Amino acid sequence: MKLIIGVAAALALGPPAAAQELSRPSSSLSITSATRTVQPPPDAKQAATWEFRWGDHPSVRFGKWFRVDFRARFQGDVRRSEAAIGGRDEIARDIARRRVGIDGAIRGFVDFQVEGEIGDDDPWRDVYVNYSQFNAVQVQAGKFKLPFSLDENTSATNLDFVHRSRVARELAPGRDRGMMVHGRLLRRALVYEVGVFERDGDNARPKTSTRVFGDRTTALRLSSHPFGRSTAPLTDLVIGVAFTRSDVPEGFPNLRGRTALGASFFPSNLWVKGRRMRTGLEARWRPGPFSVQTEFIRVTDERRGQSVEETDLSRFLTDGWYASATWAATGERKSQGLDTPRRPFLQGGFGALEVAVRVEELRFGSEKPSSLPSTSPRAFTVLGNSDRALTVGVNWYLNRWIKMQGNVVREEIRDPARGPLPAQPSFWSRLIRFQLTI
């Protein structure tokens, strides 16, 4: 933690002179360092040379043939909630992420990324290669996020809130090993992603649990910029739809209801077996300093032969939605990013300041209830529960490396008797995050 604070202080005060010089990209092929520049001989204009740069990230390049960027991200959180387990206030401090990695390209035909979490028993996050010669057809293989959910596929560095929406965290698949074909069609107005993966992601899959999850998964995502080639205010509008399909073996499902800070409000102690289907709808619009984003996700698990008479039960249903909006109070355009504010803190400015609000709901129950609901593991109609939350946040981008976020969350459990505070249906949580990205 002391190392993170020291690096952050150095970045906030400003980069050293050498780093500032390196941040200006070279227009010629040369070997650039903090102390000297070696130019190629006059008769070697076409020869590629090694070059080191430091812009947003440290980078090594060999002409136009090879590029590798070095990246690191550290996030520290302070959390407090009235819904702590045991019914008492709790303050938690931890390092949410200690992630390092590289990404790059070879001859413009192959992209790659290797990213891992320091100190994790399963450290690897994104590890893949992508054949990118043609815009219309590209092939990606390795471990990466399934093409499902706009919020889930947004990097943690660029989130508008400390945590992703509940539907993205609990219902979207997350990462897994697989292969995907993707590309842009119709003059880049339509983006498609279709892939086959070993399982249905690691988002809600506990590391030490006997709960069941989807096996081999097929995924499809289509998104469109319907006004992308116009100059109208809707030019940045994106709409999309996504699906996944897999089979779940007999057992208790891994999809469970948890509050913003992880307390249980629906344990999903019921038997499932059969096909799991996910459906997602998404939209985003970023006009000027504003942005609006929304998603709906629905997951159904079959319960074949799970009644006491070994007949089929109604499908277990989990769904939810969110709608969020942000406003860059200092005037930056949201579509161009706020991580490089107009007047960064290191240049004597205030940085970029953003206000964000989100409303969301996560629900559990039966797809077609036709009898009295029950908590029995083999009940035809599941006695469900839901959690609705309102989050208000402020984001402060000091410069391209440092970001601070503060969130206040109010949650309301429909059936508080099965929530973290049985005598209190609503409660508050507060979160602060410090982020350092290199």
Phi, psi and omega per residue, in radians:
M1 nan -0.665 3.114
K2 -1.125 -0.653 3.101
L3 -1.090 -0.748 -3.142
I4 -1.089 -0.766 -3.130
I5 -1.112 -0.709 3.135
G6 -1.115 -0.784 3.106
V7 -1.109 -0.723 3.138
A8 -1.085 -0.717 3.140
A9 -1.118 -0.714 3.125
A10 -1.097 -0.714 -3.141
L11 -1.226 -0.645 -3.132
A12 -1.173 -0.641 3.138
L13 -1.323 -0.373 3.113
G14 2.174 2.573 -3.132
P15 -1.259 2.704 3.054
P16 -1.105 2.873 -3.071
A17 -1.010 -0.691 3.141
A18 -1.094 -0.739 -3.132
A19 -1.143 -0.666 3.106
Q20 -1.098 -0.679 3.119
E21 -1.147 -0.689 -3.121
L22 -1.237 -0.389 -3.109
S23 -1.240 -0.267 3.092
R24 -1.581 1.962 -3.072
P25 -1.083 2.499 3.131
S26 -1.430 2.452 3.140
S27 -1.567 -0.170 3.138
S28 -2.051 2.822 3.101
L29 -1.405 1.931 -3.073
S30 -2.683 2.913 3.037
I31 -1.720 1.977 -3.023
T32 -1.911 2.321 3.063
S33 -2.405 -3.110 -3.102
A34 -1.279 -0.270 -3.028
T35 -2.080 -0.397 -3.067
R36 -2.702 2.848 3.051
T37 -2.264 2.146 -3.136
V38 -1.826 1.970 -3.134
Q39 -1.472 2.553 3.080
P40 -1.250 2.756 3.114
P41 -1.096 2.692 -3.062
P42 -1.003 -0.526 -3.098
D43 -1.549 0.209 -3.112
A44 -2.137 0.678 -3.101
K45 -1.087 -0.510 -3.102
Q46 -1.564 -0.087 -3.100
A47 -1.416 2.321 3.120
A48 -1.400 2.569 3.116
T49 -2.297 2.802 3.118
W50 -1.361 2.510 -3.124
E51 -2.554 2.410 3.074
F52 -1.936 2.299 3.111
R53 -2.267 2.736 2.986
W54 -2.390 1.710 3.036
G55 -1.846 -1.901 3.001
D56 -1.226 -0.537 -3.120
H57 -2.456 2.699 2.961
P58 -1.084 2.439 -3.038
S59 -2.546 2.463 3.043
V60 -2.059 2.336 -3.097
R61 -2.350 2.594 3.028
F62 -2.186 1.532 -3.068
G63 0.985 -2.383 3.078
K64 -1.726 0.153 -3.053
W65 -1.571 -0.584 -2.969
F66 -2.564 2.416 3.064
R67 -2.525 2.393 3.019
V68 -2.436 2.217 3.102
D69 -1.836 2.424 3.107
F70 -1.797 2.255 -3.041
R71 -2.273 2.636 3.052
A72 -2.624 2.505 3.133
R73 -2.455 2.251 3.108
F74 -2.212 2.314 3.139
Q75 -2.306 2.211 3.087
G76 -2.009 2.334 -3.056
D77 -2.084 2.569 2.908
V78 -2.191 2.172 -3.056
R79 -2.264 2.526 3.056
R80 -2.541 2.382 -3.101
S81 -2.559 2.538 3.003
E82 -1.266 -0.280 -3.039
A83 -1.719 0.465 3.120
A84 -1.093 2.603 3.128
I85 -1.040 2.288 -3.073
G86 1.733 -0.091 3.052
G87 1.397 0.254 -3.128
R88 -2.016 2.737 3.015
D89 -1.100 2.549 -3.136
E90 -2.475 2.392 3.038
I91 -1.984 2.217 -3.127
A92 -2.157 2.383 3.078
R93 -2.221 2.277 3.105
D94 -2.796 2.921 3.023
I95 -1.610 1.888 -3.058
A96 -1.214 -0.646 -3.126
R97 -2.495 2.425 2.988
R98 -2.329 1.323 -2.912
R99 -1.950 2.324 3.093
V100 -2.294 2.725 -3.138
G101 -3.139 3.141 3.074
I102 -2.350 2.678 2.935
D103 -2.549 2.739 -3.084
G104 -3.039 -2.910 -3.098
A105 -2.584 2.639 3.103
I106 -2.172 2.006 3.104
R107 0.974 0.302 -3.124
G108 1.289 0.061 -3.126
F109 -1.787 -0.525 -3.040
V110 -2.233 2.208 2.972
D111 -1.831 2.640 3.102
F112 -2.583 2.757 3.087
Q113 -2.632 2.396 3.043
V114 -2.339 2.092 -3.056
E115 -2.444 2.394 -3.123
G116 -2.493 2.820 -3.130
E117 -1.811 2.145 -3.137
I118 -1.231 2.303 3.065
G119 1.432 0.183 3.135
D120 -1.746 2.507 3.112
D121 -1.112 -0.546 3.062
D122 -2.097 1.439 -2.908
P123 -1.283 -0.441 -2.957
W124 -1.316 2.297 3.073
R125 -1.889 -1.707 3.101
D126 -1.567 2.080 3.088
V127 -2.407 1.741 -3.046
Y128 -2.718 2.874 2.969
V129 -2.171 2.612 -3.090
N130 -2.386 2.103 3.073
Y131 -1.442 1.968 -2.902
S132 -2.139 0.465 -3.083
Q133 -1.128 -0.633 -3.068
F134 -2.020 2.349 3.120
N135 -1.144 -0.586 -3.035
A136 -1.338 -0.556 -3.095
V137 -2.422 1.987 3.045
Q138 -2.218 2.670 -3.104
V139 -2.206 2.223 -3.116
Q140 -2.137 2.389 -3.106
A141 -2.498 2.530 3.137
G142 2.367 -2.509 3.086
K143 -1.998 2.136 -3.113
F144 -2.854 3.091 -3.088
K145 -1.312 2.405 3.059
L146 -1.114 2.570 -3.134
P147 -1.283 1.371 -3.123
F148 -2.721 2.211 3.062
S149 1.472 2.101 3.084
L150 -1.117 -0.767 -3.109
D151 -1.187 -0.738 -3.130
E152 -1.144 -0.590 -3.111
N153 -1.573 0.145 2.969
T154 -1.526 2.287 -3.127
S155 -1.032 2.519 3.108
A156 -1.036 -0.435 3.107
T157 -1.131 -0.533 -3.012
N158 -1.871 0.264 -3.124
L159 -1.209 2.525 3.095
D160 -1.403 -0.279 -3.119
F161 -2.288 2.872 -3.139
V162 -1.029 -0.798 3.112
H163 -1.988 2.661 2.993
R164 -1.121 2.916 3.079
S165 -1.067 2.756 -3.098
R166 -1.119 -0.680 -3.127
V167 -1.161 -0.598 3.107
A168 -1.227 -0.702 -3.099
R169 -1.276 -0.636 -3.003
E170 -1.751 -0.531 -2.992
L171 -1.927 -0.501 3.094
A172 -1.244 2.591 -3.029
P173 -1.133 -0.803 -3.014
G174 1.604 -2.596 -3.053
R175 -1.615 2.641 2.975
D176 -2.888 2.973 3.116
R177 -1.474 2.375 3.139
G178 3.109 -2.926 3.132
M179 -2.356 2.480 -3.070
M180 -2.432 2.420 2.976
V181 -1.833 2.305 -3.094
H182 -2.631 2.892 3.132
G183 3.006 -3.084 -3.125
R184 -2.097 2.342 -3.121
L185 -2.201 2.975 3.061
L186 0.937 0.950 -3.127
R187 1.007 0.716 3.091
R188 1.175 0.261 3.109
A189 -1.361 -0.421 -3.104
L190 -2.137 2.238 3.086
V191 -1.966 2.261 3.114
Y192 -2.136 2.591 3.079
E193 -2.501 2.143 3.122
V194 -2.427 2.316 -3.062
G195 -2.680 2.918 3.061
V196 -2.154 2.302 -3.037
F197 -2.252 2.732 -3.077
E198 -1.091 -0.742 3.119
R199 -2.470 -3.006 -3.070
D200 -1.738 0.711 2.992
G201 1.585 2.879 -3.059
D202 -1.922 0.158 -3.058
N203 -1.032 -0.964 -3.062
A204 -1.851 0.258 -3.099
R205 -1.613 1.942 3.131
P206 -1.174 2.594 -3.125
K207 -1.306 -0.583 -3.123
T208 -2.188 1.439 -3.107
S209 -2.785 2.675 3.084
T210 -1.656 0.125 3.126
R211 -1.159 2.630 -3.034
V212 -1.696 2.714 -3.139
F213 -2.530 2.993 -3.081
G214 -1.210 2.502 3.070
D215 -1.546 -2.377 -3.073
R216 -0.915 2.273 -2.991
T217 -2.168 2.331 2.962
T218 -1.808 2.451 -3.071
A219 -2.377 2.510 3.117
L220 -2.448 2.348 3.088
R221 -2.433 2.303 3.082
L222 -2.173 2.279 3.081
S223 -2.393 2.673 -3.014
S224 -2.478 2.495 2.908
H225 -1.806 1.488 -3.023
P226 -1.093 -0.422 -3.141
F227 -2.078 0.462 -3.026
G228 -1.105 -0.455 -3.099
R229 -1.714 0.173 3.131
S230 -1.860 2.996 3.079
T231 -1.831 0.220 -3.112
A232 -1.269 2.855 3.107
P233 -1.041 -0.348 -3.122
L234 -1.537 0.174 -3.061
T235 -1.050 -0.491 -3.099
D236 -1.630 0.052 -3.118
L237 -1.146 2.309 3.086
V238 -2.211 2.285 3.036
I239 -2.241 2.608 -3.078
G240 -2.739 2.890 3.089
V241 -2.475 2.563 -3.098
A242 -2.553 2.673 3.141
F243 -2.487 2.605 2.907
T244 -2.384 2.701 3.134
R245 -2.506 2.310 3.097
S246 -2.736 3.020 3.075
D247 -1.971 2.440 -3.117
V248 -1.978 2.229 3.099
P249 -1.257 3.020 -3.106
E250 -1.172 2.341 3.120
G251 2.694 -3.040 3.064
F252 -1.422 2.346 -3.060
P253 -1.281 2.735 3.128
N254 -1.442 -0.206 3.125
L255 -1.410 2.014 -3.087
R256 -2.322 2.786 3.141
G257 -1.590 2.114 3.116
R258 -2.347 2.583 -3.128
T259 -1.303 -3.096 -3.110
A260 -1.019 -0.567 -3.129
L261 -1.912 0.345 2.925
G262 1.662 0.061 3.086
A263 -1.345 2.538 -3.051
S264 -1.433 2.426 2.957
F265 -2.257 -0.111 3.026
F266 -2.713 1.858 -3.023
P267 -1.369 -0.196 -3.133
S268 1.004 0.777 3.106
N269 -1.534 1.266 3.126
L270 -2.547 2.728 -3.033
W271 -1.521 2.339 3.073
V272 -2.276 2.750 3.043
K273 -2.972 2.268 3.108
G274 2.254 -2.614 -3.003
R275 -1.465 2.403 3.014
R276 -1.921 2.249 3.136
M277 -2.163 2.316 3.022
R278 -2.013 2.474 3.033
T279 -2.331 2.317 3.136
G280 -2.334 2.437 3.036
L281 -2.138 2.439 -3.053
E282 -2.570 2.682 3.098
A283 -2.737 2.562 3.107
R284 -2.601 2.447 3.118
W285 -2.473 2.267 -3.076
R286 -2.260 1.325 3.109
P287 -1.447 1.990 3.090
G288 1.059 -2.273 -3.114
P289 -1.421 0.030 -3.099
F290 -1.847 2.797 2.985
S291 -2.614 2.575 3.072
V292 -2.339 2.352 -3.109
Q293 -2.533 2.493 3.135
T294 -2.640 2.670 3.085
E295 -2.596 2.661 2.966
F296 -2.303 2.293 3.133
I297 -2.269 2.372 3.136
R298 -2.287 2.290 3.113
V299 -2.222 2.291 3.070
T300 -2.164 2.377 3.048
D301 -2.050 2.201 3.079
E302 -1.241 2.735 3.092
R303 -2.279 1.167 -3.088
R304 -1.259 2.234 3.075
G305 1.087 0.510 -3.045
Q306 -1.810 0.079 3.058
S307 -1.397 2.977 3.121
V308 -1.148 -0.381 3.066
E309 -1.663 0.156 -3.128
E310 1.105 0.528 3.007
T311 -1.740 3.002 -3.099
D312 -1.337 2.555 3.064
L313 -1.888 2.891 3.089
S314 -1.082 2.573 -3.073
R315 -1.162 2.467 3.069
F316 -1.303 2.202 -3.036
L317 -2.002 2.284 2.994
T318 -2.272 2.223 3.077
D319 -2.602 2.976 3.141
G320 -3.115 3.042 -3.090
W321 -2.705 2.890 2.973
Y322 -2.641 2.736 3.016
A323 -2.441 2.229 -3.081
S324 -2.316 2.752 3.103
A325 -2.545 2.535 3.090
T326 -2.332 2.758 3.095
W327 -2.483 2.127 3.075
A328 -1.427 1.756 -3.033
A329 -1.158 -0.402 3.141
T330 -1.617 0.077 2.928
G331 1.695 -0.043 3.132
E332 -1.132 2.668 3.070
R333 -1.437 2.200 -3.082
K334 -1.081 -0.670 -3.090
S335 -1.168 -0.324 3.132
Q336 -1.719 0.018 3.090
G337 1.527 2.562 3.113
L338 -1.836 0.008 -3.102
D339 -1.289 -0.211 3.010
T340 -2.116 1.355 -3.054
P341 -1.124 2.841 -3.099
R342 -1.011 -0.790 3.081
R343 -2.232 1.605 -3.115
P344 -1.084 2.800 -3.129
F345 -1.028 -0.636 -3.093
L346 -1.260 -0.219 3.084
Q347 -1.777 0.273 3.125
G348 1.542 0.075 3.117
G349 -1.604 -3.026 -3.125
F350 -1.624 -0.259 -2.999
G351 1.549 -2.850 3.115
A352 -1.902 2.383 -3.129
L353 -2.111 2.305 -3.073
E354 -2.322 2.440 3.069
V355 -1.935 2.400 -3.059
A356 -2.396 2.573 3.079
V357 -2.483 2.485 -3.129
R358 -2.513 2.387 3.016
V359 -2.040 2.370 -3.085
E360 -2.641 2.823 3.110
E361 -2.594 2.450 3.097
L362 -2.230 2.218 -3.006
R363 -2.261 2.605 3.093
F364 -2.329 2.506 3.124
G365 2.990 -2.710 3.116
S366 -1.808 2.595 -3.125
E367 -1.166 -0.803 -3.124
K368 -2.296 1.420 -3.133
P369 -1.116 2.305 -3.122
S370 -2.398 0.164 3.114
S371 -2.642 3.110 3.128
L372 -1.106 2.293 -3.126
P373 -1.202 2.662 -3.093
S374 -2.573 2.730 3.057
T375 -1.577 0.056 3.120
S376 -1.081 2.449 3.122
P377 -1.059 -0.346 -3.126
R378 -2.064 0.457 3.108
A379 -1.225 2.473 3.097
F380 -1.172 -0.747 3.094
T381 -1.924 2.091 -3.075
V382 -1.396 2.323 3.023
L383 -1.350 1.782 -3.008
G384 -1.518 -2.977 3.101
N385 -2.812 2.887 -3.135
S386 -2.602 2.798 3.108
D387 -2.350 2.149 3.082
R388 -1.967 2.392 -3.038
A389 -2.366 2.544 3.003
L390 -2.095 2.194 -3.135
T391 -2.112 2.271 3.054
V392 -2.100 2.267 -3.057
G393 -2.432 2.827 3.047
V394 -2.281 2.291 3.112
N395 -2.044 2.293 3.134
W396 -2.114 1.989 3.105
Y397 -1.725 1.782 -3.123
L398 -1.199 -0.726 3.101
N399 -2.829 -2.862 -3.071
R400 -1.227 -0.233 -3.061
W401 -1.869 -0.529 -2.944
I402 -2.043 2.315 -3.140
K403 -2.454 2.430 3.083
M404 -2.202 2.421 -3.106
Q405 -2.297 2.491 3.032
G406 -2.309 2.268 -3.130
N407 -2.238 2.485 2.962
V408 -2.097 2.235 -3.033
V409 -2.166 2.262 3.015
R410 -2.000 2.122 -3.115
E411 -2.009 2.633 3.102
E412 -2.387 2.103 3.141
I413 -1.614 2.256 -3.114
R414 -1.100 -0.760 3.085
D415 -2.025 1.525 -3.042
P416 -1.123 -0.353 -3.140
A417 -1.050 -0.435 3.115
R418 -1.880 0.233 3.111
G419 -1.742 -3.027 -3.097
P420 -1.240 -0.418 3.103
L421 -2.205 1.589 -3.021
P422 -0.991 -0.515 -3.098
A423 -1.707 0.145 -3.046
Q424 -2.470 1.857 -3.081
P425 -1.231 -0.517 -3.099
S426 -2.132 2.672 -3.110
F427 -2.775 2.915 -3.068
W428 -2.029 2.594 3.013
S429 -2.371 2.630 3.135
R430 -2.309 2.412 -3.081
L431 -2.396 2.446 3.037
I432 -2.276 2.333 3.133
R433 -2.269 2.348 3.013
F434 -1.923 2.260 -3.076
Q435 -2.228 2.278 3.064
L436 -2.109 2.094 -3.117
T437 -2.138 2.272 3.129
I438 -2.124 nan nan
